[in-house]
Amino acid sequence: MAEKYPETPAGAEAFVRAFFGAYNTASQDPSKVSEFVAFTDPACESCKRLSDEVRGWGRSGAKQTGAAVQVARIRPDGDSVDAVQLIALKQLAGTVKKPNGEIVQQIVAKDVKSAMTIQWTPTGWTVVRLQPYQGEV
């Protein structure tokens, strides 16, 4: 991933956008959750909760019927590239369904703010922490 998302402010932003893109893909096709997990450090508890939820859907044959989130804004918190990215997201309304049409979960649309700590490693960026954020993005 290092070549695709370089250790620059633009590379960090592209990485964050790709992280959420991979989450959208996994939500709609749980067999691709490993592609989402590739963006995360094993110690990222919030990342693990997201991937575990998608895996659970997959075990029952369920998936989300559309994209889960849309990135509205990203702003680095401070001057260091290897730091916190503040993100404004739109959690999109959606439905998690089984192939027979049974609804597993209804997802309500809402605005979400997150603080994502990313770290540069020998193989490129990785998400080490994802948490709610209350300030301006």
Wavefront OBJ file of the C-alpha trace (Angstrom):
o trace
v 0.000 0.000 0.000
v 2.994 2.307 0.464
v 3.218 3.044 -3.269
v -0.496 3.720 -3.605
v -0.776 5.938 -0.511
v 2.560 7.730 0.039
v 3.729 9.300 3.290
v 2.352 12.732 2.391
v -0.743 14.699 3.420
v -2.421 13.758 0.119
v -1.410 10.117 0.587
v -2.845 10.107 4.117
v -6.148 11.544 2.907
v -6.340 9.063 0.031
v -5.651 6.240 2.495
v -8.482 7.380 4.799
v -10.892 7.584 1.856
v -9.801 4.112 0.693
v -10.332 2.734 4.228
v -13.975 3.812 4.141
v -14.319 2.615 0.551
v -13.087 -0.819 1.639
v -15.601 -0.766 4.486
v -18.410 0.026 2.032
v -17.294 -2.843 -0.205
v -17.110 -5.299 2.707
v -20.537 -4.224 4.011
v -22.077 -5.036 0.646
v -19.978 -8.187 0.126
v -18.815 -9.657 3.455
v -16.500 -12.086 1.629
v -14.276 -9.025 1.035
v -13.847 -8.102 4.712
v -10.152 -9.087 4.534
v -9.629 -6.182 2.104
v -10.991 -3.831 4.793
v -8.914 -5.457 7.546
v -5.762 -4.904 5.445
v -6.078 -1.179 6.275
v -6.054 -1.765 10.039
v -3.647 -2.602 12.816
v -4.729 -5.661 14.851
v -4.787 -3.451 17.978
v -7.516 -1.155 16.556
v -10.529 -2.210 18.640
v -13.076 -0.117 16.718
v -11.793 -1.530 13.433
v -12.154 -5.034 14.845
v -15.752 -4.327 15.923
v -16.600 -3.124 12.408
v -14.999 -6.148 10.738
v -16.570 -8.560 13.246
v -20.015 -7.074 12.535
v -19.552 -7.541 8.783
v -18.234 -11.094 9.298
v -21.329 -11.850 11.391
v -23.559 -10.662 8.583
v -21.620 -12.835 6.155
v -21.985 -15.959 8.309
v -25.759 -15.599 8.089
v -25.631 -14.753 4.362
v -26.637 -11.148 5.029
v -25.189 -7.976 3.531
v -25.958 -4.286 3.382
v -28.020 -3.284 0.370
v -26.016 -0.119 -0.376
v -23.006 1.890 0.711
v -22.625 2.288 4.472
v -20.857 5.636 4.659
v -19.903 8.637 2.585
v -16.887 10.764 3.502
v -17.850 14.432 3.625
v -14.595 16.012 4.889
v -11.160 15.033 6.162
v -8.849 17.362 8.061
v -5.500 16.516 9.643
v -5.299 17.439 13.318
v -1.935 19.173 13.504
v 1.070 19.428 11.246
v 2.269 15.834 11.394
v 1.165 13.552 8.578
v 1.607 10.539 10.881
v -1.148 11.541 13.269
v -4.863 12.032 13.705
v -7.203 12.624 10.796
v -10.539 14.228 11.659
v -13.362 12.937 9.517
v -16.944 14.036 8.910
v -19.026 11.161 7.567
v -22.562 10.565 6.491
v -23.780 7.202 7.771
v -26.178 6.317 4.991
v -29.593 4.817 5.603
v -29.628 1.189 4.667
v -30.826 -2.296 5.252
v -28.901 -5.450 6.064
v -30.737 -8.374 4.477
v -30.386 -12.103 4.085
v -30.762 -13.598 0.588
v -34.370 -14.597 1.395
v -35.202 -10.928 2.044
v -35.285 -11.223 5.829
v -34.168 -7.917 7.353
v -31.355 -8.318 9.874
v -30.812 -4.638 10.637
v -32.187 -1.229 9.645
v -29.536 1.482 9.605
v -30.583 5.070 10.205
v -28.884 7.930 8.363
v -26.907 10.310 10.545
v -23.891 12.555 10.540
v -20.859 11.096 12.286
v -17.542 12.655 13.266
v -14.522 10.468 13.886
v -10.907 10.894 14.853
v -8.706 8.325 13.134
v -5.131 7.783 14.227
v -3.037 6.508 11.337
v 0.578 5.457 11.490
v 3.246 5.030 8.843
v 4.820 1.564 8.858
v 7.347 -0.147 6.565
v 4.423 -1.388 4.452
v 2.514 1.912 4.417
v -0.290 3.495 6.401
v -2.332 1.595 8.970
v -5.274 2.604 11.164
v -4.345 2.212 14.816
v -7.361 3.904 16.383
v -10.817 5.076 15.366
v -13.015 6.922 17.825
v -15.925 9.368 17.990
v -15.029 13.054 17.756
v -17.058 16.072 18.869
v -15.170 19.085 17.477
v -15.095 20.821 14.126
v -13.837 18.994 11.047
l 1 2 3 4 5 6 7 8 9 10 11 12 13 14 15 16 17 18 19 20 21 22 23 24 25 26 27 28 29 30 31 32 33 34 35 36 37 38 39 40 41 42 43 44 45 46 47 48 49 50 51 52 53 54 55 56 57 58 59 60 61 62 63 64 65 66 67 68 69 70 71 72 73 74 75 76 77 78 79 80 81 82 83 84 85 86 87 88 89 90 91 92 93 94 95 96 97 98 99 100 101 102 103 104 105 106 107 108 109 110 111 112 113 114 115 116 117 118 119 120 121 122 123 124 125 126 127 128 129 130 131 132 133 134 135 136 137
